[in-house]
């Protein structure tokens, strides 16, 4: 069975919601393992009554077969529609870089990286493009 463009977009949205929820909600994550059909239905993924559901918790490496993410999951979902075996991959949450920025880096980020001591950001009437008040 081939999905329409709208069906594909809806699945990607629902699977993305399930993935993010599994990272942020421990109860949901546990339910994915214990009762995957119920957990998936909570985010909009309804499966046929006779479908078999298998949740995989891979550790994703850069060259891993699971690195394709949502595109790979979409292929697996379409395959499940044809075979009745649905595999859902829920890798661990990606690590976020929590290092702090140096002062020089903060200056580049503040106000879009442009700093002009002669111009405020309030309105065009109090400054000109040349920077003179």
The first five atom37 places (N, CA, C, CB, O) and aatype in JSON, in Angstrom:
{
  "aatype": [20, 20, 20, 20, 20, 20, 20, 20, 20, 20, 20, 20, 20, 20, 20, 20, 20, 20, 20, 20, 20, 20, 20, 20, 20, 20, 20, 20, 20, 20, 20, 20, 20, 20, 20, 20, 20, 20, 20, 20, 20, 20, 20, 20, 20, 20, 20, 20, 20, 20, 20, 20, 20, 20, 20, 20, 20, 20, 20, 20, 20, 20, 20, 20, 20, 20, 20, 20, 20, 20, 20, 20, 20, 20, 20, 20, 20, 20, 20, 20, 20, 20, 20, 20, 20, 20, 20, 20, 20, 20, 20, 20, 20, 20, 20, 20, 20, 20, 20, 20, 20, 20, 20, 20, 20, 20, 20, 20, 20, 20, 20, 20, 20, 20, 20, 20, 20, 20, 20, 20, 20, 20, 20, 20, 20, 20, 20, 20, 20, 20, 20, 20, 20],
  "atom_mask": [
    [1, 1, 1, 1, 1],
    [1, 1, 1, 1, 1],
    [1, 1, 1, 1, 1],
    [1, 1, 1, 1, 1],
    [1, 1, 1, 1, 1],
    [1, 1, 1, 1, 1],
    [1, 1, 1, 1, 1],
    [1, 1, 1, 1, 1],
    [1, 1, 1, 1, 1],
    [1, 1, 1, 1, 1],
    [1, 1, 1, 1, 1],
    [1, 1, 1, 1, 1],
    [1, 1, 1, 1, 1],
    [1, 1, 1, 1, 1],
    [1, 1, 1, 1, 1],
    [1, 1, 1, 1, 1],
    [1, 1, 1, 1, 1],
    [1, 1, 1, 1, 1],
    [1, 1, 1, 1, 1],
    [1, 1, 1, 1, 1],
    [1, 1, 1, 1, 1],
    [1, 1, 1, 1, 1],
    [1, 1, 1, 1, 1],
    [1, 1, 1, 1, 1],
    [1, 1, 1, 1, 1],
    [1, 1, 1, 1, 1],
    [1, 1, 1, 1, 1],
    [1, 1, 1, 1, 1],
    [1, 1, 1, 1, 1],
    [1, 1, 1, 1, 1],
    [1, 1, 1, 1, 1],
    [1, 1, 1, 1, 1],
    [1, 1, 1, 1, 1],
    [1, 1, 1, 1, 1],
    [1, 1, 1, 1, 1],
    [1, 1, 1, 1, 1],
    [1, 1, 1, 1, 1],
    [1, 1, 1, 1, 1],
    [1, 1, 1, 1, 1],
    [1, 1, 1, 1, 1],
    [1, 1, 1, 1, 1],
    [1, 1, 1, 1, 1],
    [1, 1, 1, 1, 1],
    [1, 1, 1, 1, 1],
    [1, 1, 1, 1, 1],
    [1, 1, 1, 1, 1],
    [1, 1, 1, 1, 1],
    [1, 1, 1, 1, 1],
    [1, 1, 1, 1, 1],
    [1, 1, 1, 1, 1],
    [1, 1, 1, 1, 1],
    [1, 1, 1, 1, 1],
    [1, 1, 1, 1, 1],
    [1, 1, 1, 1, 1],
    [1, 1, 1, 1, 1],
    [1, 1, 1, 1, 1],
    [1, 1, 1, 1, 1],
    [1, 1, 1, 1, 1],
    [1, 1, 1, 1, 1],
    [1, 1, 1, 1, 1],
    [1, 1, 1, 1, 1],
    [1, 1, 1, 1, 1],
    [1, 1, 1, 1, 1],
    [1, 1, 1, 1, 1],
    [1, 1, 1, 1, 1],
    [1, 1, 1, 1, 1],
    [1, 1, 1, 1, 1],
    [1, 1, 1, 1, 1],
    [1, 1, 1, 1, 1],
    [1, 1, 1, 1, 1],
    [1, 1, 1, 1, 1],
    [1, 1, 1, 1, 1],
    [1, 1, 1, 1, 1],
    [1, 1, 1, 1, 1],
    [1, 1, 1, 1, 1],
    [1, 1, 1, 1, 1],
    [1, 1, 1, 1, 1],
    [1, 1, 1, 1, 1],
    [1, 1, 1, 1, 1],
    [1, 1, 1, 1, 1],
    [1, 1, 1, 1, 1],
    [1, 1, 1, 1, 1],
    [1, 1, 1, 1, 1],
    [1, 1, 1, 1, 1],
    [1, 1, 1, 1, 1],
    [1, 1, 1, 1, 1],
    [1, 1, 1, 1, 1],
    [1, 1, 1, 1, 1],
    [1, 1, 1, 1, 1],
    [1, 1, 1, 1, 1],
    [1, 1, 1, 1, 1],
    [1, 1, 1, 1, 1],
    [1, 1, 1, 1, 1],
    [1, 1, 1, 1, 1],
    [1, 1, 1, 1, 1],
    [1, 1, 1, 1, 1],
    [1, 1, 1, 1, 1],
    [1, 1, 1, 1, 1],
    [1, 1, 1, 1, 1],
    [1, 1, 1, 1, 1],
    [1, 1, 1, 1, 1],
    [1, 1, 1, 1, 1],
    [1, 1, 1, 1, 1],
    [1, 1, 1, 1, 1],
    [1, 1, 1, 1, 1],
    [1, 1, 1, 1, 1],
    [1, 1, 1, 1, 1],
    [1, 1, 1, 1, 1],
    [1, 1, 1, 1, 1],
    [1, 1, 1, 1, 1],
    [1, 1, 1, 1, 1],
    [1, 1, 1, 1, 1],
    [1, 1, 1, 1, 1],
    [1, 1, 1, 1, 1],
    [1, 1, 1, 1, 1],
    [1, 1, 1, 1, 1],
    [1, 1, 1, 1, 1],
    [1, 1, 1, 1, 1],
    [1, 1, 1, 1, 1],
    [1, 1, 1, 1, 1],
    [1, 1, 1, 1, 1],
    [1, 1, 1, 1, 1],
    [1, 1, 1, 1, 1],
    [1, 1, 1, 1, 1],
    [1, 1, 1, 1, 1],
    [1, 1, 1, 1, 1],
    [1, 1, 1, 1, 1],
    [1, 1, 1, 1, 1],
    [1, 1, 1, 1, 1],
    [1, 1, 1, 1, 1],
    [1, 1, 1, 1, 1],
    [1, 1, 1, 1, 1],
    [1, 1, 1, 1, 1]
  ],
  "atom_positions": [
    [[0.83, -1.18, 0.0], [0.0, 0.0, 0.0], [0.88, 1.24, 0.0], [-0.95, 0.0, 1.21], [1.8, 1.35, 0.81]],
    [[0.62, 2.16, -0.88], [1.39, 3.38, -0.98], [0.61, 4.53, -0.34], [1.73, 3.69, -2.44], [-0.59, 4.69, -0.59]],
    [[1.27, 5.3, 0.46], [0.64, 6.42, 1.14], [0.56, 7.64, 0.23], [1.39, 6.76, 2.42], [1.43, 7.85, -0.61]],
    [[-0.48, 8.43, 0.42], [-0.58, 9.7, -0.3], [0.39, 10.69, 0.35], [-2.05, 10.25, -0.29], [0.9, 10.44, 1.44]],
    [[0.62, 11.78, -0.32], [1.49, 12.81, 0.23], [0.98, 13.32, 1.57], [1.62, 13.96, -0.74], [1.76, 13.57, 2.48]],
    [[-0.33, 13.48, 1.68], [-0.92, 13.95, 2.92], [-0.76, 12.91, 4.03], [-2.42, 14.28, 2.71], [-0.47, 13.25, 5.18]],
    [[-0.96, 11.63, 3.69], [-0.78, 10.56, 4.67], [0.66, 10.48, 5.15], [-1.21, 9.21, 4.08], [0.92, 10.26, 6.34]],
    [[1.59, 10.66, 4.23], [3.01, 10.64, 4.58], [3.34, 11.78, 5.54], [3.89, 10.74, 3.31], [4.01, 11.58, 6.55]],
    [[2.85, 12.98, 5.21], [3.11, 14.14, 6.06], [2.51, 13.95, 7.45], [2.53, 15.42, 5.4], [3.12, 14.31, 8.45]],
    [[1.31, 13.37, 7.5], [0.67, 13.13, 8.79], [1.46, 12.12, 9.61], [-0.77, 12.64, 8.59], [1.64, 12.3, 10.81]],
    [[1.93, 11.05, 8.96], [2.72, 10.06, 9.69], [4.01, 10.68, 10.22], [3.05, 8.87, 8.78], [4.37, 10.45, 11.37]],
    [[4.69, 11.46, 9.39], [5.94, 12.09, 9.83], [5.67, 12.99, 11.03], [6.58, 12.91, 8.67], [6.45, 13.0, 11.98]],
    [[4.59, 13.74, 10.99], [4.23, 14.6, 12.12], [3.96, 13.78, 13.37], [3.0, 15.46, 11.78], [4.46, 14.1, 14.45]],
    [[3.17, 12.72, 13.23], [2.82, 11.88, 14.38], [4.04, 11.15, 14.94], [1.74, 10.86, 13.97], [4.23, 11.07, 16.15]],
    [[4.88, 10.61, 14.05], [6.07, 9.9, 14.51], [7.03, 10.87, 15.19], [6.77, 9.18, 13.33], [7.63, 10.53, 16.22]],
    [[7.18, 12.05, 14.64], [8.06, 13.05, 15.26], [7.56, 13.4, 16.65], [8.14, 14.32, 14.39], [8.36, 13.54, 17.58]],
    [[6.25, 13.54, 16.81], [5.67, 13.82, 18.11], [5.97, 12.67, 19.07], [4.14, 14.06, 18.0], [6.33, 12.89, 20.23]],
    [[5.82, 11.44, 18.59], [6.1, 10.27, 19.43], [7.57, 10.24, 19.85], [5.75, 8.97, 18.68], [7.89, 9.94, 21.0]],
    [[8.45, 10.56, 18.93], [9.89, 10.53, 19.2], [10.25, 11.57, 20.26], [10.68, 10.78, 17.91], [10.93, 11.26, 21.24]],
    [[9.81, 12.79, 20.06], [10.12, 13.86, 21.01], [9.48, 13.57, 22.37], [9.64, 15.22, 20.48], [10.09, 13.82, 23.41]],
    [[8.27, 13.05, 22.36], [7.6, 12.71, 23.62], [8.35, 11.6, 24.34], [6.15, 12.29, 23.37], [8.44, 11.61, 25.57]],
    [[8.89, 10.64, 23.58], [9.65, 9.56, 24.22], [10.92, 10.09, 24.88], [10.01, 8.48, 23.2], [11.4, 9.5, 25.84]],
    [[11.45, 11.19, 24.37], [12.64, 11.8, 24.96], [12.32, 12.63, 26.19], [13.35, 12.66, 23.93], [13.15, 12.77, 27.08]],
    [[11.13, 13.18, 26.24], [10.81, 14.14, 27.3], [9.84, 13.61, 28.36], [10.23, 15.37, 26.69], [9.65, 14.24, 29.39]],
    [[9.24, 12.45, 28.11], [8.23, 11.93, 29.04], [8.55, 10.47, 29.33], [6.78, 12.09, 28.45], [8.3, 9.59, 28.51]],
    [[9.09, 10.22, 30.52], [9.51, 8.86, 30.87], [8.35, 7.88, 30.88], [10.19, 8.86, 32.22], [8.51, 6.73, 30.47]],
    [[7.18, 8.31, 31.33], [6.01, 7.42, 31.37], [5.61, 7.0, 29.96], [4.82, 8.12, 32.08], [5.29, 5.84, 29.73]],
    [[5.64, 7.93, 29.02], [5.32, 7.61, 27.63], [6.37, 6.65, 27.06], [5.25, 8.89, 26.78], [6.03, 5.69, 26.36]],
    [[7.62, 6.92, 27.37], [8.7, 6.06, 26.88], [8.54, 4.62, 27.39], [10.05, 6.62, 27.31], [8.74, 3.67, 26.64]],
    [[8.2, 4.48, 28.65], [7.97, 3.15, 29.21], [6.76, 2.48, 28.57], [7.78, 3.23, 30.74], [6.76, 1.28, 28.31]],
    [[5.72, 3.27, 28.31], [4.53, 2.71, 27.69], [4.83, 2.24, 26.26], [3.4, 3.75, 27.68], [4.24, 1.27, 25.79]],
    [[5.74, 2.93, 25.56], [6.14, 2.47, 24.22], [6.69, 1.05, 24.28], [7.19, 3.41, 23.62], [6.43, 0.24, 23.39]],
    [[7.44, 0.76, 25.32], [8.01, -0.58, 25.48], [6.97, -1.61, 25.92], [9.15, -0.54, 26.48], [6.98, -2.75, 25.44]],
    [[6.08, -1.21, 26.83], [5.11, -2.15, 27.4], [3.83, -2.3, 26.57], [4.75, -1.71, 28.79], [3.32, -3.4, 26.4]],
    [[3.32, -1.18, 26.08], [2.07, -1.16, 25.32], [2.2, -0.23, 24.12], [0.88, -0.72, 26.23], [1.57, 0.83, 24.09]],
    [[3.01, -0.62, 23.15], [3.32, 0.3, 22.04], [2.09, 0.75, 21.26], [4.29, -0.35, 21.11], [2.01, 1.9, 20.84]],
    [[1.14, -0.13, 21.06], [-0.06, 0.23, 20.29], [-0.82, 1.38, 20.97], [-0.99, -1.0, 20.14], [-1.27, 2.31, 20.3]],
    [[-0.96, 1.3, 22.29], [-1.66, 2.34, 23.05], [-0.87, 3.65, 23.03], [-1.91, 1.89, 24.51], [-1.43, 4.72, 22.81]],
    [[0.44, 3.55, 23.26], [1.28, 4.76, 23.26], [1.25, 5.44, 21.89], [2.73, 4.4, 23.64], [1.12, 6.66, 21.81]],
    [[1.36, 4.67, 20.83], [1.36, 5.25, 19.49], [0.01, 5.88, 19.16], [1.7, 4.19, 18.45], [-0.04, 6.91, 18.48]],
    [[-1.07, 5.28, 19.62], [-2.4, 5.84, 19.38], [-2.55, 7.2, 20.06], [-3.48, 4.88, 19.88], [-3.26, 8.07, 19.56]],
    [[-1.88, 7.38, 21.18], [-1.94, 8.66, 21.9], [-1.37, 9.82, 21.08], [-1.2, 8.56, 23.22], [-1.75, 10.97, 21.28]],
    [[-0.46, 9.52, 20.16], [0.13, 10.57, 19.33], [-0.43, 10.56, 17.91], [1.65, 10.42, 19.29], [0.06, 11.28, 17.04]],
    [[-1.46, 9.74, 17.68], [-2.13, 9.76, 16.38], [-1.8, 8.62, 15.44], [-1.82, 11.0, 15.71], [-2.32, 8.58, 14.32]],
    [[-0.95, 7.69, 15.85], [-0.59, 6.56, 14.98], [-1.48, 5.38, 15.36], [0.94, 6.2, 15.12], [-1.22, 4.68, 16.34]],
    [[-2.51, 5.17, 14.56], [-3.43, 4.06, 14.8], [-3.05, 2.92, 13.87], [-4.92, 4.49, 14.57], [-2.9, 3.11, 12.66]],
    [[-2.89, 1.75, 14.44], [-2.47, 0.57, 13.67], [-3.62, -0.41, 13.54], [-1.25, -0.11, 14.33], [-4.53, -0.41, 14.38]],
    [[-3.6, -1.24, 12.5], [-4.64, -2.26, 12.35], [-4.67, -3.18, 13.58], [-4.4, -3.1, 11.08], [-3.64, -3.43, 14.21]],
    [[-5.85, -3.67, 13.92], [-6.04, -4.5, 15.11], [-5.16, -5.75, 15.12], [-7.49, -4.9, 15.23], [-4.72, -6.18, 16.18]],
    [[-4.9, -6.33, 13.95], [-4.12, -7.56, 13.88], [-2.63, -7.31, 13.65], [-4.65, -8.44, 12.8], [-1.87, -8.26, 13.45]],
    [[-2.21, -6.07, 13.67], [-0.8, -5.73, 13.42], [0.08, -6.17, 14.58], [-0.64, -4.23, 13.18], [-0.32, -6.15, 15.74]],
    [[1.29, -6.57, 14.23], [2.32, -6.85, 15.23], [3.2, -5.61, 15.31], [3.16, -8.14, 14.86], [3.55, -5.02, 14.29]],
    [[3.56, -5.21, 16.53], [4.33, -3.99, 16.74], [5.62, -4.32, 17.47], [3.5, -2.94, 17.53], [5.61, -5.01, 18.49]],
    [[6.71, -3.83, 16.93], [8.02, -4.07, 17.52], [8.71, -2.72, 17.69], [8.88, -5.05, 16.64], [8.93, -2.02, 16.71]],
    [[9.04, -2.37, 18.93], [9.75, -1.12, 19.22], [11.22, -1.44, 19.4], [9.17, -0.4, 20.49], [11.58, -2.32, 20.18]],
    [[12.06, -0.74, 18.67], [13.51, -0.93, 18.72], [14.13, 0.32, 19.32], [14.11, -1.24, 17.3], [13.77, 1.44, 18.96]],
    [[15.06, 0.14, 20.24], [15.76, 1.25, 20.9], [17.24, 1.24, 20.5], [15.61, 1.17, 22.46], [18.09, 0.86, 21.3]],
    [[17.54, 1.64, 19.26], [18.94, 1.58, 18.82], [19.77, 2.72, 19.39], [19.01, 1.62, 17.3], [19.26, 3.78, 19.75]],
    [[21.06, 2.48, 19.46], [22.02, 3.54, 19.74], [22.51, 4.0, 18.38], [23.22, 3.05, 20.67], [23.11, 3.22, 17.64]],
    [[22.25, 5.24, 18.05], [22.54, 5.73, 16.7], [23.95, 6.3, 16.63], [21.51, 6.79, 16.28], [24.33, 7.18, 17.41]],
    [[24.7, 5.78, 15.7], [26.03, 6.29, 15.39], [25.94, 7.01, 14.05], [27.11, 5.12, 15.36], [25.01, 6.75, 13.29]],
    [[26.88, 7.9, 13.73], [26.78, 8.66, 12.48], [26.64, 7.82, 11.21], [27.98, 9.52, 12.34], [25.93, 8.23, 10.29]],
    [[27.29, 6.67, 11.13], [27.21, 5.84, 9.94], [26.22, 4.69, 10.11], [28.57, 5.29, 9.59], [26.27, 3.71, 9.38]],
    [[25.34, 4.82, 11.05], [24.39, 3.77, 11.39], [23.26, 3.69, 10.37], [23.82, 4.01, 12.78], [22.92, 4.68, 9.73]],
    [[22.67, 2.51, 10.23], [21.53, 2.32, 9.32], [20.3, 3.09, 9.78], [21.19, 0.85, 9.2], [19.4, 3.33, 8.98]],
    [[20.25, 3.49, 11.06], [19.11, 4.23, 11.59], [19.29, 5.74, 11.46], [18.89, 3.86, 13.03], [18.4, 6.5, 11.83]],
    [[20.43, 6.17, 10.95], [20.74, 7.59, 10.89], [19.82, 8.34, 9.92], [22.18, 7.79, 10.47], [19.74, 9.57, 9.97]],
    [[19.11, 7.61, 9.04], [18.2, 8.26, 8.11], [16.96, 8.8, 8.81], [17.79, 7.3, 7.02], [16.2, 9.57, 8.22]],
    [[16.75, 8.41, 10.05], [15.7, 8.95, 10.87], [14.3, 8.77, 10.33], [15.94, 10.37, 11.07], [13.84, 7.65, 10.09]],
    [[13.62, 9.88, 10.14], [12.21, 9.86, 9.78], [11.98, 9.21, 8.42], [11.65, 11.27, 9.78], [10.99, 8.5, 8.24]],
    [[12.86, 9.44, 7.47], [12.68, 8.81, 6.15], [12.71, 7.29, 6.26], [13.78, 9.28, 5.18], [11.89, 6.61, 5.63]],
    [[13.63, 6.77, 7.05], [13.71, 5.32, 7.25], [12.47, 4.81, 7.97], [14.99, 4.95, 8.05], [11.94, 3.76, 7.64]],
    [[12.0, 5.57, 8.97], [10.82, 5.15, 9.7], [9.59, 5.15, 8.8], [10.59, 6.06, 10.9], [8.72, 4.29, 8.95]],
    [[9.51, 6.09, 7.89], [8.4, 6.14, 6.94], [8.41, 4.89, 6.06], [8.48, 7.42, 6.08], [7.35, 4.32, 5.79]],
    [[9.58, 4.48, 5.6], [9.7, 3.25, 4.8], [9.22, 2.04, 5.61], [11.16, 3.03, 4.34], [8.5, 1.18, 5.09]],
    [[9.63, 1.98, 6.87], [9.23, 0.86, 7.73], [7.72, 0.86, 7.98], [9.98, 0.91, 9.06], [7.1, -0.2, 8.06]],
    [[7.14, 2.04, 8.12], [5.7, 2.13, 8.32], [4.96, 1.63, 7.08], [5.29, 3.58, 8.65], [4.0, 0.86, 7.2]],
    [[5.39, 2.07, 5.91], [4.76, 1.61, 4.67], [4.91, 0.1, 4.51], [5.36, 2.33, 3.45], [3.98, -0.57, 4.05]],
    [[6.06, -0.42, 4.89], [6.27, -1.87, 4.85], [5.32, -2.57, 5.81], [7.74, -2.21, 5.19], [4.78, -3.63, 5.5]],
    [[5.1, -1.98, 6.97], [4.18, -2.56, 7.95], [2.75, -2.59, 7.44], [4.23, -1.77, 9.24], [2.01, -3.53, 7.72]],
    [[2.37, -1.58, 6.68], [1.02, -1.58, 6.11], [0.84, -2.76, 5.17], [0.75, -0.26, 5.36], [-0.26, -3.3, 5.05]],
    [[1.92, -3.17, 4.49], [1.85, -4.29, 3.55], [1.99, -5.65, 4.24], [2.93, -4.14, 2.5], [1.36, -6.62, 3.82]],
    [[2.8, -5.72, 5.3], [3.11, -7.02, 5.92], [2.39, -7.27, 7.24], [4.57, -7.12, 6.13], [2.25, -8.42, 7.66]],
    [[1.95, -6.22, 7.9], [1.33, -6.37, 9.21], [2.32, -6.32, 10.36], [0.58, -7.66, 9.27], [1.91, -6.39, 11.52]],
    [[3.62, -6.2, 10.06], [4.65, -6.08, 11.09], [5.18, -4.65, 11.07], [5.81, -7.11, 10.86], [5.8, -4.23, 10.1]],
    [[4.92, -3.93, 12.13], [5.34, -2.54, 12.22], [6.54, -2.44, 13.16], [4.19, -1.64, 12.71], [6.47, -2.85, 14.31]],
    [[7.63, -1.89, 12.65], [8.81, -1.64, 13.46], [8.94, -0.14, 13.65], [10.1, -2.23, 12.79], [8.88, 0.64, 12.69]],
    [[9.1, 0.26, 14.9], [9.28, 1.66, 15.22], [10.6, 1.82, 15.95], [8.09, 2.2, 16.07], [10.87, 1.13, 16.93]],
    [[11.42, 2.74, 15.46], [12.72, 3.0, 16.05], [12.65, 4.25, 16.9], [13.8, 3.14, 14.96], [12.28, 5.33, 16.43]],
    [[13.02, 4.1, 18.16], [13.06, 5.21, 19.1], [14.44, 5.25, 19.74], [11.94, 5.07, 20.17], [14.64, 4.71, 20.83]],
    [[15.39, 5.91, 19.06], [16.73, 6.03, 19.64], [16.71, 6.97, 20.85], [17.74, 6.54, 18.59], [15.76, 7.72, 21.06]],
    [[17.78, 6.9, 21.63], [17.91, 7.81, 22.77], [17.95, 9.24, 22.27], [19.18, 7.48, 23.59], [18.28, 9.51, 21.12]],
    [[17.61, 10.16, 23.15], [17.63, 11.58, 22.81], [19.05, 11.99, 22.42], [17.11, 12.44, 23.99], [20.01, 11.54, 23.04]],
    [[19.17, 12.83, 21.41], [20.51, 13.3, 21.02], [21.1, 14.15, 22.14], [20.45, 14.1, 19.71], [20.39, 14.84, 22.85]],
    [[22.4, 14.09, 22.27], [23.08, 14.9, 23.27], [23.15, 16.34, 22.76], [24.49, 14.35, 23.58], [23.49, 16.59, 21.6]],
    [[22.84, 17.25, 23.63], [22.9, 18.66, 23.28], [24.2, 19.24, 23.79], [21.7, 19.42, 23.85], [24.67, 18.88, 24.87]],
    [[24.77, 20.15, 23.02], [25.99, 20.83, 23.44], [25.6, 21.89, 24.46], [26.75, 21.46, 22.22], [24.98, 22.9, 24.11]],
    [[25.95, 21.66, 25.69], [25.57, 22.59, 26.75], [26.74, 23.47, 27.19], [25.02, 21.84, 27.94], [26.67, 24.1, 28.24]],
    [[27.8, 23.51, 26.39], [28.93, 24.35, 26.76], [28.53, 25.81, 26.66], [30.15, 24.05, 25.86], [27.64, 26.18, 25.89]],
    [[29.19, 26.63, 27.44], [28.86, 28.04, 27.46], [29.63, 28.79, 26.37], [29.17, 28.63, 28.84], [30.71, 28.38, 25.96]],
    [[29.05, 29.89, 25.93], [29.7, 30.74, 24.95], [30.67, 31.69, 25.64], [28.67, 31.53, 24.12], [30.42, 32.15, 26.76]],
    [[31.8, 31.97, 24.97], [32.74, 32.96, 25.48], [32.17, 34.35, 25.22], [34.15, 32.79, 24.82], [31.27, 34.5, 24.39]],
    [[32.68, 35.35, 25.9], [32.19, 36.73, 25.72], [32.29, 37.17, 24.27], [32.98, 37.69, 26.62], [31.39, 37.84, 23.77]],
    [[33.37, 36.82, 23.59], [33.53, 37.22, 22.18], [32.43, 36.58, 21.32], [34.93, 36.8, 21.65], [31.93, 37.21, 20.39]],
    [[32.06, 35.34, 21.64], [31.0, 34.67, 20.89], [29.65, 35.32, 21.19], [30.95, 33.17, 21.24], [28.81, 35.44, 20.3]],
    [[29.44, 35.73, 22.43], [28.19, 36.39, 22.79], [28.03, 37.72, 22.06], [28.13, 36.62, 24.31], [26.93, 38.08, 21.65]],
    [[29.14, 38.46, 21.89], [29.07, 39.72, 21.15], [28.62, 39.47, 19.71], [30.43, 40.43, 21.16], [27.88, 40.27, 19.15]],
    [[29.07, 38.38, 19.13], [28.68, 38.06, 17.76], [27.22, 37.65, 17.64], [29.54, 36.96, 17.23], [26.62, 37.79, 16.57]],
    [[26.64, 37.16, 18.72], [25.25, 36.71, 18.71], [24.3, 37.86, 19.05], [25.05, 35.56, 19.69], [23.22, 37.96, 18.47]],
    [[24.69, 38.7, 19.96], [23.82, 39.79, 20.42], [23.44, 40.71, 19.27], [24.5, 40.6, 21.53], [24.31, 41.13, 18.5]],
    [[22.17, 41.02, 19.15], [21.65, 41.95, 18.13], [22.02, 41.52, 16.72], [22.16, 43.36, 18.39], [22.27, 42.35, 15.85]],
    [[22.07, 40.22, 16.51], [22.34, 39.73, 15.16], [23.77, 39.94, 14.71], [21.44, 40.39, 14.2], [24.06, 39.86, 13.52]],
    [[24.66, 40.19, 15.64], [26.07, 40.35, 15.29], [26.42, 41.76, 14.86], [26.43, 39.39, 14.19], [27.56, 42.01, 14.48]],
    [[25.49, 42.69, 14.9], [25.76, 44.07, 14.5], [25.67, 44.93, 15.74], [24.77, 44.56, 13.4], [24.66, 44.92, 16.44]],
    [[26.72, 45.68, 16.03], [26.69, 46.56, 17.17], [27.14, 47.93, 16.73], [27.58, 46.02, 18.31], [28.27, 48.1, 16.28]],
    [[26.27, 48.9, 16.86], [26.56, 50.27, 16.47], [26.22, 51.16, 17.65], [25.75, 50.69, 15.18], [25.04, 51.31, 17.99]],
    [[27.22, 51.77, 18.31], [26.95, 52.57, 19.5], [26.14, 53.83, 19.22], [28.23, 52.96, 20.15], [25.64, 54.45, 20.15]],
    [[26.0, 54.2, 17.96], [25.27, 55.43, 17.63], [23.82, 55.18, 17.27], [25.95, 56.13, 16.5], [23.08, 56.13, 17.01]],
    [[23.41, 53.94, 17.26], [22.04, 53.67, 16.84], [21.37, 52.74, 17.84], [22.02, 53.05, 15.43], [21.91, 51.7, 18.2]],
    [[20.21, 53.14, 18.26], [19.45, 52.27, 19.15], [18.52, 51.4, 18.31], [18.64, 53.1, 20.18], [18.45, 51.55, 17.09]],
    [[17.83, 50.51, 18.94], [16.94, 49.62, 18.2], [15.47, 50.0, 18.33], [17.13, 48.2, 18.66], [14.58, 49.22, 17.99]],
    [[15.22, 51.23, 18.84], [13.83, 51.57, 19.15], [13.01, 51.91, 17.91], [13.8, 52.73, 20.1], [11.96, 51.3, 17.71]],
    [[13.43, 52.84, 17.08], [12.63, 53.2, 15.93], [13.46, 53.95, 14.89], [11.43, 54.05, 16.36], [14.49, 54.53, 15.24]],
    [[13.04, 53.95, 13.65], [13.81, 54.63, 12.6], [13.86, 56.15, 12.77], [13.22, 54.3, 11.26], [14.78, 56.78, 12.24]],
    [[12.91, 56.75, 13.47], [12.86, 58.21, 13.54], [13.97, 58.78, 14.42], [11.51, 58.65, 14.07], [14.33, 59.95, 14.25]],
    [[14.52, 58.0, 15.35], [15.55, 58.57, 16.22], [16.96, 58.28, 15.74], [15.37, 58.05, 17.62], [17.92, 58.78, 16.33]],
    [[17.13, 57.5, 14.73], [18.46, 57.23, 14.17], [18.36, 57.16, 12.65], [19.06, 55.91, 14.74], [17.3, 56.91, 12.09]],
    [[19.46, 57.39, 12.03], [19.5, 57.27, 10.58], [20.34, 56.07, 10.21], [20.06, 58.56, 9.92], [21.0, 55.48, 11.06]],
    [[20.32, 55.71, 8.96], [21.09, 54.56, 8.51], [22.57, 54.79, 8.64], [20.75, 54.22, 7.09], [23.34, 53.82, 8.68]],
    [[23.01, 56.04, 8.69], [24.44, 56.33, 8.8], [24.97, 56.17, 10.22], [24.73, 57.73, 8.31], [26.18, 56.16, 10.44]],
    [[24.05, 56.05, 11.18], [24.47, 55.87, 12.56], [24.56, 57.17, 13.32], [25.79, 55.18, 12.61], [24.91, 57.15, 14.5]],
    [[24.26, 58.31, 12.7], [24.28, 59.57, 13.42], [22.89, 59.89, 13.93], [24.8, 60.7, 12.54], [21.91, 59.73, 13.21]],
    [[22.8, 60.32, 15.17], [21.49, 60.62, 15.74], [20.82, 61.82, 15.11], [21.61, 60.83, 17.22], [19.71, 62.19, 15.49]]
  ]
}
